[in-house]
Amino acid sequence: MIDGLWYTCCPMPTATALAARAGLLEAEFGHGEPPLRRLQDTAGRRLLTHHFEHGLAGLIREGGNVSALWARARGAPTRLVALAWGRQYQAVLARPDSGITAPADLAGRTVGVPCSPGRRVDVPAAAALRGFERALHTAGLGLADVRVLTIPDCSDEITATGLTAEDHRSVAAALATGTVDAIWVRGQAGEAVRDALGAVEVAALGDHPDPFVRAGDGTPILITVHADLLEERPDLVIRYLAVLLRATRRCGETGRALEPGLDGDRLAVLAEQSAFLELHGFIDGHVDLGTWADPRPLQCAGELAADPRPTIPRQRNRR
């Protein structure tokens, strides 16, 4: 029985964050039953772990694909209901005196990848290794053409105020001292590292027009729901997705990049990302996207976002 509706999103640009800042989630669910609550607003660390494990029956999650794939591979009862392309800064950086100015120059060099064995799933390591793999791919190279040095990173997944965002502190220090020749970074923290070190952008992956090159933890972003929520209250999932569609469509180009979809191109990028994570041991097995993805809630949400009058199914969603 669903007795609470929860949402959570990663500290990266998401449609959920956009809708929350605009007050659209509060307007849609603020006076409803059950009320919608943000997971990060709880004081309990135990509840926050569901951002990664997705074991909370009333949870809707939007965020990086590594944790979502990891949870699904471990048997979490989730359904994939939408994906967004996601656009954030991500780049391979080198020191200005290294002579590395392009991905081809990485051949034979040492690249730094953070290692956080205390995490449930080592998202920073997976994201960085994938970033290097994608950058090398643009030059016809692979991970076998570089030396990968793991750099210990003791940052926690969860702080007292919520989920921890990457700061790239450990790999930035390794680059500054010459321990490694190149690092991968993303987001505002990555831009801060670039500026602080005066680093060279060897590969600017976040702006690349090919989503297969941008592929990583944040491309695509996934929206997953607990299977019990979708079965018992599909109407809540549909209304939530409709809010995200309205929020992204009213925000121009920025919003369009975050608009939820479930088309074949996005699924193809996710399939390649999942295969990479499985190959390198970041997830425990194969994830069958065909049985994981359910397109019906987004289809209904699209109709609702365009016209708020359609009937929304409230009955159990028998499959």
C-alpha positions as CSV (number, residue, x, y, z in Angstrom):
1,M,0.0,0.0,0.0
2,I,1.4,3.4,-1.0
3,D,1.2,5.7,2.0
4,G,3.8,8.3,0.9
5,L,4.9,9.9,-2.3
6,W,8.6,10.9,-2.5
7,Y,10.9,12.4,-5.1
8,T,14.7,12.7,-5.3
9,C,17.1,14.1,-7.9
10,C,20.8,14.2,-8.3
11,P,22.8,17.5,-7.8
12,M,22.9,18.1,-11.6
13,P,20.5,19.9,-14.0
14,T,17.2,17.9,-14.0
15,A,13.6,18.5,-15.0
16,T,12.6,17.7,-11.4
17,A,14.8,20.5,-10.0
18,L,13.5,22.8,-12.7
19,A,9.8,22.0,-11.8
20,A,10.5,22.3,-8.0
21,R,12.2,25.7,-8.4
22,A,9.3,27.0,-10.5
23,G,6.8,25.8,-7.8
24,L,5.0,23.5,-10.2
25,L,5.5,20.3,-8.1
26,E,4.1,22.1,-5.0
27,A,1.2,23.5,-7.1
28,E,0.3,20.0,-8.4
29,F,0.8,17.9,-5.2
30,G,1.0,20.3,-2.3
31,H,-2.6,19.7,-1.2
32,G,-3.0,16.1,-2.4
33,E,-3.1,12.7,-0.8
34,P,-0.5,11.4,-0.4
35,P,1.5,14.6,-0.1
36,L,4.7,14.8,-2.2
37,R,7.9,15.0,-0.1
38,R,11.5,15.5,-1.2
39,L,13.8,12.8,0.1
40,Q,16.6,15.2,0.9
41,D,14.4,17.1,3.3
42,T,14.3,14.2,5.7
43,A,16.7,14.0,8.7
44,G,17.1,10.3,8.3
45,R,20.2,8.9,6.6
46,R,18.4,5.6,6.2
47,L,15.8,7.2,3.9
48,L,18.5,9.0,1.9
49,T,20.1,5.7,1.0
50,H,17.0,5.0,-1.2
51,H,18.3,7.6,-3.6
52,F,20.8,4.8,-4.6
53,E,19.0,1.6,-3.6
54,H,15.5,2.7,-4.7
55,G,13.8,0.5,-2.1
56,L,11.2,3.0,-1.0
57,A,7.8,2.0,-2.5
58,G,6.5,5.6,-3.2
59,L,9.8,6.9,-4.7
60,I,10.3,8.7,-8.0
61,R,14.0,9.3,-8.8
62,E,15.6,11.5,-11.5
63,G,19.3,11.5,-11.9
64,G,22.5,9.9,-13.1
65,N,22.2,6.6,-14.8
66,V,25.0,4.7,-13.0
67,S,23.1,4.4,-9.7
68,A,19.9,3.6,-11.4
69,L,21.5,0.8,-13.5
70,W,23.4,-0.5,-10.4
71,A,20.2,-0.7,-8.4
72,R,18.3,-2.5,-11.2
73,A,21.1,-4.9,-11.8
74,R,21.0,-5.8,-8.1
75,G,17.2,-6.6,-8.3
76,A,15.6,-3.3,-7.2
77,P,11.9,-3.3,-8.2
78,T,12.1,-0.2,-10.4
79,R,10.7,0.8,-13.8
80,L,12.3,3.2,-16.2
81,V,9.6,5.7,-17.3
82,A,11.6,8.4,-19.0
83,L,15.1,9.7,-20.0
84,A,16.5,13.1,-20.6
85,W,19.6,13.9,-22.6
86,G,21.0,16.2,-19.9
87,R,23.7,18.8,-20.7
88,Q,26.4,19.6,-18.3
89,Y,30.0,20.7,-18.5
90,Q,32.4,17.7,-18.8
91,A,35.9,17.7,-20.0
92,V,39.3,16.1,-19.9
93,L,41.9,18.5,-18.5
94,A,45.7,18.6,-18.6
95,R,48.3,21.0,-17.2
96,P,49.3,23.7,-19.6
97,D,53.0,22.5,-19.6
98,S,52.1,18.9,-20.4
99,G,52.1,19.2,-24.2
100,I,48.6,17.5,-24.2
101,T,46.2,19.5,-26.2
102,A,44.1,16.9,-28.0
103,P,42.8,13.4,-27.2
104,A,45.4,11.8,-29.4
105,D,48.1,13.2,-27.1
106,L,46.8,11.1,-24.2
107,A,48.4,7.9,-25.7
108,G,51.0,6.5,-23.3
109,R,50.1,9.0,-20.6
110,T,48.8,8.5,-17.1
111,V,45.1,9.5,-16.4
112,G,43.7,9.9,-12.9
113,V,40.5,8.2,-11.9
114,P,39.0,8.7,-8.4
115,C,38.4,5.5,-6.4
116,S,35.8,5.5,-3.6
117,P,35.5,1.9,-2.4
118,G,33.3,2.9,0.6
119,R,30.4,4.0,-1.7
120,R,27.5,1.7,-2.5
121,V,28.3,2.3,-6.2
122,D,31.4,4.2,-7.2
123,V,29.8,6.8,-9.4
124,P,32.9,9.1,-9.6
125,A,35.1,6.3,-10.8
126,A,32.5,5.0,-13.3
127,A,31.9,8.6,-14.6
128,A,35.6,9.4,-15.0
129,L,36.6,6.1,-16.7
130,R,33.7,6.5,-19.1
131,G,34.7,10.1,-19.8
132,F,38.2,9.1,-20.7
133,E,36.9,6.2,-22.8
134,R,34.7,8.6,-24.8
135,A,37.5,11.2,-25.2
136,L,39.9,8.5,-26.4
137,H,37.3,7.1,-28.8
138,T,37.2,10.4,-30.7
139,A,40.9,9.9,-31.5
140,G,40.5,6.2,-32.5
141,L,42.1,5.1,-29.2
142,G,40.9,3.2,-26.1
143,L,41.6,2.7,-22.4
144,A,44.3,0.3,-23.3
145,D,46.3,3.2,-24.8
146,V,46.7,5.0,-21.5
147,R,47.8,4.2,-17.9
148,V,44.9,4.4,-15.5
149,L,46.0,5.4,-12.0
150,T,43.3,5.3,-9.3
151,I,43.4,8.2,-6.8
152,P,41.8,7.5,-3.4
153,D,38.8,9.7,-2.8
154,C,37.3,9.6,0.7
155,S,34.2,11.8,0.0
156,D,31.0,10.4,1.3
157,E,27.8,9.9,-0.8
158,I,25.6,11.6,1.8
159,T,26.1,14.6,4.0
160,A,23.8,15.9,6.8
161,T,22.1,18.2,4.2
162,G,21.6,15.6,1.5
163,L,23.6,14.1,-1.4
164,T,27.2,14.9,-1.9
165,A,28.2,16.6,-5.2
166,E,31.6,15.7,-6.8
167,D,34.3,18.3,-6.1
168,H,37.1,16.5,-7.9
169,R,39.5,17.5,-5.1
170,S,41.6,14.3,-5.1
171,V,42.2,14.2,-8.9
172,A,42.8,17.9,-9.1
173,A,45.6,17.6,-6.5
174,A,47.1,14.7,-8.4
175,L,47.1,16.8,-11.6
176,A,48.5,19.8,-9.9
177,T,51.5,17.8,-8.5
178,G,52.1,16.0,-11.8
179,T,51.1,12.6,-10.4
180,V,48.8,12.2,-13.4
181,D,48.8,13.8,-16.8
182,A,45.1,14.3,-17.2
183,I,41.8,14.1,-15.3
184,W,38.1,14.1,-16.2
185,V,35.8,16.6,-14.5
186,R,32.2,17.8,-14.8
187,G,29.7,20.4,-13.6
188,Q,30.5,23.7,-11.9
189,A,33.1,22.0,-9.7
190,G,34.9,20.8,-12.9
191,E,34.9,24.4,-14.3
192,A,36.3,25.6,-11.0
193,V,39.1,23.1,-11.2
194,R,39.9,24.1,-14.8
195,D,40.0,27.8,-13.8
196,A,42.0,27.3,-10.6
197,L,44.7,25.2,-12.4
198,G,44.7,27.1,-15.6
199,A,44.2,23.7,-17.2
200,V,44.0,22.9,-20.9
201,E,40.7,21.4,-22.1
202,V,41.9,18.4,-24.0
203,A,38.3,17.3,-24.8
204,A,35.2,19.3,-24.2
205,L,32.7,16.4,-24.1
206,G,29.7,18.1,-22.6
207,D,29.1,20.3,-25.7
208,H,29.8,17.5,-28.3
209,P,26.8,17.2,-30.8
210,D,26.9,13.4,-30.7
211,P,25.1,12.0,-27.6
212,F,27.2,8.8,-27.9
213,V,30.3,10.9,-27.3
214,R,28.6,12.8,-24.4
215,A,27.4,9.5,-22.9
216,G,28.2,9.1,-19.3
217,D,26.5,9.2,-15.9
218,G,24.6,12.4,-16.8
219,T,23.8,11.4,-20.5
220,P,21.1,10.2,-20.4
221,I,19.5,11.2,-17.1
222,L,17.0,8.6,-16.0
223,I,13.6,8.9,-14.3
224,T,12.8,5.7,-12.5
225,V,9.9,4.8,-10.2
226,H,9.3,2.0,-7.7
227,A,7.3,-0.8,-9.4
228,D,4.7,-0.8,-6.5
229,L,4.0,2.9,-7.1
230,L,3.4,2.4,-10.8
231,E,1.2,-0.6,-10.2
232,E,-0.9,0.9,-7.4
233,R,-1.0,4.6,-8.4
234,P,-0.1,5.1,-12.0
235,D,-2.1,8.4,-11.9
236,L,0.5,9.9,-9.5
237,V,3.4,8.9,-11.9
238,I,1.5,10.3,-14.9
239,R,0.8,13.6,-13.1
240,Y,4.4,13.9,-12.0
241,L,5.7,13.4,-15.5
242,A,3.2,15.8,-16.9
243,V,4.5,18.5,-14.5
244,L,8.0,17.8,-15.8
245,L,6.9,18.1,-19.4
246,R,5.2,21.5,-18.7
247,A,8.3,22.7,-16.7
248,T,10.7,21.9,-19.5
249,R,8.6,23.2,-22.3
250,R,8.2,26.6,-20.8
251,C,11.9,27.1,-20.3
252,G,13.1,27.4,-23.9
253,E,16.3,25.8,-25.0
254,T,17.5,25.0,-21.4
255,G,14.3,23.1,-20.7
256,R,14.2,21.3,-24.0
257,A,17.5,19.6,-23.2
258,L,15.9,18.2,-20.0
259,E,12.5,17.3,-21.5
260,P,11.7,13.7,-20.6
261,G,11.4,11.2,-23.5
262,L,11.7,7.5,-24.1
263,D,12.7,7.3,-27.8
264,G,15.0,4.7,-29.4
265,D,18.0,7.1,-29.6
266,R,18.1,7.7,-25.9
267,L,17.6,4.0,-25.1
268,A,20.5,3.1,-27.6
269,V,22.9,5.5,-25.7
270,L,21.7,4.0,-22.4
271,A,22.3,0.4,-23.7
272,E,25.9,1.3,-24.6
273,Q,26.4,3.0,-21.2
274,S,25.0,-0.1,-19.4
275,A,27.3,-2.4,-21.4
276,F,30.3,-0.3,-20.4
277,L,29.4,-0.4,-16.7
278,E,28.9,-4.2,-16.9
279,L,32.2,-4.7,-18.7
280,H,34.2,-2.8,-16.1
281,G,32.4,-4.3,-13.1
282,F,30.5,-1.2,-11.9
283,I,27.2,-3.0,-12.1
284,D,26.6,-6.7,-11.2
285,G,25.0,-7.9,-14.4
286,H,23.1,-7.3,-17.6
287,V,20.1,-4.9,-17.5
288,D,17.4,-5.7,-20.0
289,L,16.1,-2.3,-21.1
290,G,13.2,-3.9,-22.9
291,T,11.7,-5.3,-19.7
292,W,12.8,-2.3,-17.5
293,A,11.3,0.5,-19.6
294,D,7.6,1.2,-19.5
295,P,6.5,3.8,-22.1
296,R,2.8,4.0,-21.0
297,P,3.1,6.6,-18.2
298,L,5.0,9.1,-20.4
299,Q,2.5,8.6,-23.2
300,C,-0.4,9.5,-20.9
301,A,1.6,12.3,-19.4
302,G,2.1,13.8,-22.8
303,E,-1.7,13.9,-23.3
304,L,-2.2,15.4,-19.9
305,A,0.5,18.1,-20.4
306,A,-1.2,19.2,-23.6
307,D,-4.8,18.9,-22.2
308,P,-5.5,18.6,-18.5
309,R,-8.9,17.0,-19.1
310,P,-8.0,13.4,-20.1
311,T,-9.0,10.6,-17.7
312,I,-6.0,9.4,-15.7
313,P,-6.0,5.7,-14.7
314,R,-6.1,5.2,-11.0
315,Q,-6.6,1.4,-10.9
316,R,-3.8,-1.1,-10.4
317,N,-1.7,-1.3,-13.5
318,R,-1.8,-5.0,-14.1
319,R,0.9,-6.3,-16.4
